[in-house]
Amino acid sequence: MTVTVSATLAVNEALNDKRRQGVRVLPLGFGEAGLPVHPVMRDQLTASNSANSYGPVAGSSELREAAAGYWNRRGLPTDPDLVIAGPGSKPLLYSLLLEIGGDTAIAAPSWVSYAAQSRLVGQRPVMVPTATGQGGVPQPDLLHAAVTDAREQGRTVNAVIVTIPDNPTGTVAEADTVRRLAEVARELDLVIISDEIYRDLVHVDERGQDRADVHSPAEYAPERTVISTGLSKNLALGGWRIGVLRLPDSEIGHRLRGGLLGVASEIWSSPAAPVQQAAAHAFAEPAELRDHVDRSRRLHGIVARAVADVFTGAGALVSPPRAAFYLYPDFEPVRERLSALHGVTTGPELTGLLLEQHGMGVLPAVEFGESPAALRMRVATSLLYGDTEDKRYAALSAENPLALPWIRAHLDRLTEVLGSVLSEPGTGAQAPSTVIPVPMAVAQPVH
């Protein structure tokens, strides 16, 4: 089969091309955490640079024990022998799909790589809609109906993938939704693959309290839930390529472990040893890294909510972002205006217009498993924090990051672009201005 470049990577390259052409860009397409490496992690990686031997296929014992401790602290008792490390969560997910076999049910919308990897291993993904404001988890009743229908057609469906918290919507499924999904998975004998890489990035309110509770399917169906996570989002270490799987302590988990180790041994042998040693330190969650993550999720929340306000002011529908650095605005309320002004009737046409005429990079809903007709888009806000390490540290430490001139400039530019797209030519009209409240919580300087 023909495999195209991942949409998130492709939009990043498109924006780089625009920059080289001298175009002013709005980098809202690439889901990178957009923050600097904590000095402690730099020191850990430097101290490990003499580790040049192959290690265990499952990962070092130090890393697996640290990852088990990470889950233990979240109420999910974990046997280190049921932890498998790999060079990022993407290859771990691919290996898991390969080992489970059959087709997989996937939320619509969902992260672009789930369906792409499913097709790469020869599957036909079963796309199941999510409820508004509860992205990442297929609606349980619709999941039951979709899997039952697929099986009646002679298809084998063995798994369902959930994302908690969600990419692309930045929302968090409610506990009852996760519980009911777990019940359906047990009834239909589905393995649950729970991607929880954004778990530590739930936004906080003005009092520093979490804006959402995260519930893993492993709480409700521990015997059949595999959890995936890594350090690319909470600690912005995407380029280090390290991820871990938590397998269930059950017949399913032990069976999957043997197959996964076989696949891993033939693909990557073992994760990079220096990165494993540094990752073990990160999963132990020392105080300075916990503080860094807390600052990160505060910043993500402030900026994501401000961007959501701009889209809402322009007439789009937006579920309030509650975690990570994404939102998923829907321009259906202004469909007629977009058609009349620009002949735009599909999501790809809308995002193409934004990119080509305004240098604004976002991804259409079709890339996340929805219809091309949907006027929804995934917006990633984390590259607004600055294009230098100094600016990003300033964003992390600022009492009001929205007042920083580079972040303010991006918000103003976004207001200008949306106003231009939705106004009559020559009127000079702009989207309604949005009053951004100053957050009350005060962050201490970053050391």
Residue, then its C-alpha position, 0 to 999 in steps of 0.5 A: m500500500t502507498v503510505t503518505v507522510s503523517a499529516t502532522l509532520a506534513v503541515n509542519e514542513a509546509l509551514n517551514d516552507k512558508r517561513r523560507q518564503g518570508v511568509r508570516v506563519l501561525p504555527l497551529g498544526f504540529g502537536e509538539a509540546g513546545l517547551p525546553v528540556h529541563p536542565v535535570m534531564r540534560d544532566q541525566l542524559t549527559a551522565s548516561n552517554s557512556a552506555n553503549s551496550y545493547g540492553p534487554v529487549a523489554g527495556s532496562s530493569e531500572l526504567r521498567e521499575a520506575a515506570a511501574g512506580y509511576w503507575n502505582r502512584r496513579g492507583l494502577p498497581t503495576d508489575p515491572d515485568l509487565v512493562i515494555a519500553g520502546p523507541g517512542s509510543k508510536p512503534l510500541l503501538y504499531s507492534l501492539l496492533l501487529e500482535i493483537g491482529g484483526d481489526t481495531a475500533i477507533a474513535a472518530p475523531s482520533w490521532v492521525s496515526y491510529a488509523a494509519q498504523s491499523r491500515l499498515v498492519g493490514q487492518r480495516p479500522v472501525m471508526v466510531p464517533t465520540a460524544t461532544g466534549q468527551g473526545g478520545v473514547p468511542q461512544p459505548d453504545l455505538l461501539h457495541a453496534a459497530v463491532t457487532d455489525a462488523r462481526e456479522q459481516g465476517r470481520t474479526v475485531n479484536a481491539v479498541i483504542v482510546t485516548i485519555p486525555d484526547n488528541p485532537t480535541g483537548t477534552v477528557a472523557e467522563a468516568d461513566t463513559v470510560r466505565r461503560l466502554a470497559e463494560v462493552a469491551r469485556e462483553l465483546d472480548l476486546v483488548i483496550i489500548s489506552d493511550e494516556i500520554y497526555r495524562d499529566l497535562v490536565h489544565v488547572d483553574e485559577r486556584g491551581q485545581d485540576r479542571a478534569d479527572v482522568h480515569s483509565p479503562a484499567e480501573y474498570a477492566p484491568e484484565r484487558t487494558v494496555i496503557s501507553t505513555g511516554l515523555s514526549k508531552n509532559l516533559a517535551l522530550g519528543g526527540w528523545r524517542i522513548g515510550v512504555l507500555r503497561l500490560p495487564d496482569s492477566e492471560i491477555g497481558h502475558r500472551l501479549r508480552g511474549g509476542l511483543l518482545g518477539v516483534a521488538s527484538e526484530i525491529w529495534s532490539s532495545p531502546a537507546a541505553p542513554v535515553q533509558q537511563a534518563a527516562a528512569h529518572a524522569f518516571a521516578e518524578p523527582a520534585e523539580l520535574r513535578d514542578h516543571v510539569d505543573r508549570s507546563r500544564r498551567l501554561h498549556g491551559i492558559v494559552a489553549r483557553a485564550v485561543a479557544d476564545v478567539f475561535t469562539g469570537a469568530g463564530a466557531l463552536v469549541s468544546p472547552p479544552r481541559a488538557a494538553f494543548y489542543l482544541y477542535p473548533d467547528f465552523e459549521p455555524v458559518r458554513e454559508r458565509l464561507s461558501a459565499l465568500h470563498g466557495v469553501t464547502t469542505g474541511p480541507e478547502l478551509t484549512g487550505l485557504l488558511l494555509e495558502q492565503h494566511g500562513m496558518g497551519v491547522l489540520p482538517a477533521v478528515e485527517f482524524g477520521e471524520s468526513p471531508a465535509a466537516l468544517r472542524m479542525r485540530v488546532a495545536t497551541s503549544l508552538l505559540y510559546g516562543d521560537t527560542e529557549d529564552k522565550r519558552y522559559a519566560a512563558l513558563s515562568a510568567e504570571n500572565p503569559l498572554a501578556l508576553p509580546w510574542i504570544r500576544a502577537h500570535l493571538d492578535r494575528l489569529t484574530e486578524v486572520l479569522g476576521s479576514v476570512l469571515s468578512e466581506p472583501g474590502t469591509g475591513a471587518q474583523a472577528p469580534s475582539t476577545v477579552i482575555p482575563v489575567p490568570m490569578a495563579v502566580a508562577q514562581p521563576v523557573h530555575 
